[in-house]
Amino acid sequence: MSNPSGIATAAHPLPSYLDPQHLGPWGIYLQQVDRVTPYLGSLARWVETLKRPKRALIVDVPIELDNGTIAHFEGYRVQHNLSRGPGKGGVRFHQDVTLSEVMALSAWMSVKNAAVNVPYGGAKGGIRVDPRTLSTGELERLTRRYTSEIGLLIGPTKDIPAPDVNTNGQIMAWMMDTYSMNVGATATGVVTGKPVDIGGSLGRVEATGRGVFTVGVEAAKLTGLAIEGARVAVQGFGNVGGTAGKLFAEAGAKVVAVQDHTGTVYNASGLDVPALLAHVKAQGGVGGFAGGERMAPEEFWGVACDILIPAALEGQITKDNASRIQARMVIEGANGPTTPEADDILNDKGVLVLPDVIANAGGVTVSYFEWVQDFSSFFWTEDEINARLVHIMQNAFAAIWQVAQENKVSLRTATFIVACKRILHAREVRGLYP
Ligand SMILES: NC(=O)c1ccc[n+]([C@@H]2O[C@H](COP(=O)([O-])OP(=O)(O)OC[C@H]3O[C@@H](n4cnc5c(N)ncnc54)[C@H](O)[C@@H]3O)[C@@H](O)[C@H]2O)c1
């Protein structure tokens, strides 16, 4: 059963650098591996591979602050598994980043990349810093020094970072430039999520939200839920939630509630999504939007709706609010928004959860397109990119749905079955070196 503290309950032989009492997000990931192990057949003999990251690099990132003092930050890059290809995964700048979190996020990238069958392993990076406390110059120096420090691991054919929480196209541009300076040649393919003018891809900004919408539509078809008129509630109205909300509204759904860090707005007849997006752009959040009523933050989870899209932070749907959720379907736009306990409550209530490892995989899918375009120096149109994205997401979701039906398991476990089999099969056919 679930174990939100992340403490290892099963007899996991842990690497010595992990403390069994304080496993954090890595402990949640290990529970997910335990749930999938009975379905791996003969590949189960390789399962220990999934429980240890291939490499974890911890770096000191010193920079000179604008006031002349020297500050040191902890940086990480973890490559969880490279059996299917180079590492791929974002870089997070956040004051709560830990080795355990980066390890778990890198493992979820292995699963996500295998679930949509892009030829990547899983990796993730981060710096333990609140970037809002830094000036632009300090942020650039931090990014460049970090990139240099992890330079022995990353590269277009080795490990390709991308944006994550608090990192963006500008930071990817500095990373690409720093790596290029160090190797002596412009290497656009070392990171994805770059600005379009320096090898970025059209469609990348909207890709994750478009993927959320695509799997939502597929699941709605399979469960007899009409998108036209469906009531949608979205937490987080940034890149992922804003795009998903816009696409659902364009398809005829009613976005009845939106919550972000500035407030919660509600309108039973449907919020005017383009007007709300314009308000967020101008004001920095949904708070103060005139086209809806204000709602107390905790009421958001009990709002009458058909589809709920958590697209903000981790750990939002918990044992304390899961039983109040009225939606028929939860689509995880954010990474890790549902705790394992809440997952079980939703499952018992018959709420269909489309898990992050497939629902938000649209971002890495278009990152893959960006990398392919950079290698060939030939760029595709936005229509081509969107069509290929939808095709990949639909096929991946159909395969996972079938595995869930056949094994009578949740879509999360089904995604892990599909992905872990692909990862371990790659390991098996490659063989163990030496
Ligand atoms: N951008 C991508 O391509 C991508 C890909 C995969 C997963 N994700 C995940 O999706 C999530 C959102 O990412 P994003 O790129 O949209 O970020 P973003 O910064 O564009 O938007 C984040 C949103 O969350 C809201 N938010 C922050 N704190 C909140 C709080 N306490 N309560 C309610 N809302 C809050 C913000 O107001 C904002 O609307 C993250 O978990 C991220 O890891 C993003």
The ligand as an SDF file (V2000), in Angstrom:
LIG
                    3D

 44 48  0  0  0  0  0  0  0  0999 V2000
    6.3320   22.9380  -19.3600 N   0  0  0  0  0  0  0  0  0  0  0  0
    6.4700   21.6790  -19.7350 C   0  0  0  0  0  0  0  0  0  0  0  0
    6.7820   21.3650  -20.8930 O   0  0  0  0  0  0  0  0  0  0  0  0
    6.1910   20.5760  -18.7610 C   0  0  0  0  0  0  0  0  0  0  0  0
    6.3660   19.2480  -19.2010 C   0  0  0  0  0  0  0  0  0  0  0  0
    6.0560   18.2070  -18.3190 C   0  0  0  0  0  0  0  0  0  0  0  0
    5.6150   18.5060  -17.0360 C   0  0  0  0  0  0  0  0  0  0  0  0
    5.4830   19.8060  -16.6410 N   0  0  0  0  0  0  0  0  0  0  0  0
    5.0080   20.0500  -15.2770 C   0  0  0  0  0  0  0  0  0  0  0  0
    3.8220   20.8230  -15.2940 O   0  0  0  0  0  0  0  0  0  0  0  0
    3.7560   21.6260  -14.1250 C   0  0  0  0  0  0  0  0  0  0  0  0
    3.5290   23.0750  -14.5080 C   0  0  0  0  0  0  0  0  0  0  0  0
    4.5740   23.4990  -15.3770 O   0  0  0  0  0  0  0  0  0  0  0  0
    4.4630   24.7980  -16.2940 P   0  0  0  0  0  0  0  0  0  0  0  0
    5.5560   24.6930  -17.2950 O   0  0  0  0  0  0  0  0  0  0  0  0
    3.0520   24.9980  -16.7470 O   0  0  0  0  0  0  0  0  0  0  0  0
    4.8360   25.9310  -15.2410 O   0  0  0  0  0  0  0  0  0  0  0  0
    4.4220   27.4810  -15.2480 P   0  0  0  0  0  0  0  0  0  0  0  0
    5.4130   28.1510  -14.3720 O   0  0  0  0  0  0  0  0  0  0  0  0
    4.2040   27.9920  -16.6390 O   0  0  0  0  0  0  0  0  0  0  0  0
    2.9740   27.4990  -14.5250 O   0  0  0  0  0  0  0  0  0  0  0  0
    2.8210   27.0620  -13.2210 C   0  0  0  0  0  0  0  0  0  0  0  0
    1.4140   27.4280  -12.7540 C   0  0  0  0  0  0  0  0  0  0  0  0
    1.2230   26.9030  -11.4480 O   0  0  0  0  0  0  0  0  0  0  0  0
    0.6570   27.9010  -10.6310 C   0  0  0  0  0  0  0  0  0  0  0  0
    0.9740   27.7150   -9.2240 N   0  0  0  0  0  0  0  0  0  0  0  0
    2.1790   27.8530   -8.6150 C   0  0  0  0  0  0  0  0  0  0  0  0
    2.0490   27.6460   -7.2890 N   0  0  0  0  0  0  0  0  0  0  0  0
    0.7500   27.3550   -7.0760 C   0  0  0  0  0  0  0  0  0  0  0  0
   -0.0030   27.0520   -5.9110 C   0  0  0  0  0  0  0  0  0  0  0  0
    0.5740   27.0030   -4.7010 N   0  0  0  0  0  0  0  0  0  0  0  0
   -1.3250   26.7890   -6.0570 N   0  0  0  0  0  0  0  0  0  0  0  0
   -1.9140   26.8520   -7.2550 C   0  0  0  0  0  0  0  0  0  0  0  0
   -1.2490   27.1310   -8.3850 N   0  0  0  0  0  0  0  0  0  0  0  0
    0.0680   27.3880   -8.2970 C   0  0  0  0  0  0  0  0  0  0  0  0
    1.2480   29.1850  -11.1650 C   0  0  0  0  0  0  0  0  0  0  0  0
    0.4730   30.2900  -10.7630 O   0  0  0  0  0  0  0  0  0  0  0  0
    1.1860   28.9200  -12.6720 C   0  0  0  0  0  0  0  0  0  0  0  0
   -0.1140   29.2250  -13.1540 O   0  0  0  0  0  0  0  0  0  0  0  0
    5.0550   21.3260  -13.3500 C   0  0  0  0  0  0  0  0  0  0  0  0
    4.7810   20.2700  -12.4470 O   0  0  0  0  0  0  0  0  0  0  0  0
    5.9980   20.8180  -14.4230 C   0  0  0  0  0  0  0  0  0  0  0  0
    7.0300   19.9610  -13.9020 O   0  0  0  0  0  0  0  0  0  0  0  0
    5.7730   20.8400  -17.4760 C   0  0  0  0  0  0  0  0  0  0  0  0
  1  2  1  0
  2  3  2  0
  2  4  1  0
  4  5  1  0
  4 44  2  0
  5  6  2  0
  6  7  1  0
  7  8  2  0
  8  9  1  0
  8 44  1  0
  9 10  1  0
  9 42  1  0
 10 11  1  0
 11 12  1  0
 11 40  1  0
 12 13  1  0
 13 14  1  0
 14 15  2  0
 14 16  1  0
 14 17  1  0
 17 18  1  0
 18 19  2  0
 18 20  1  0
 18 21  1  0
 21 22  1  0
 22 23  1  0
 23 24  1  0
 23 38  1  0
 24 25  1  0
 25 26  1  0
 25 36  1  0
 26 27  1  0
 26 35  1  0
 27 28  2  0
 28 29  1  0
 29 30  1  0
 29 35  2  0
 30 31  1  0
 30 32  2  0
 32 33  1  0
 33 34  2  0
 34 35  1  0
 36 37  1  0
 36 38  1  0
 38 39  1  0
 40 41  1  0
 40 42  1  0
 42 43  1  0
M  CHG  2   8   1  16  -1
M  END
$$$$
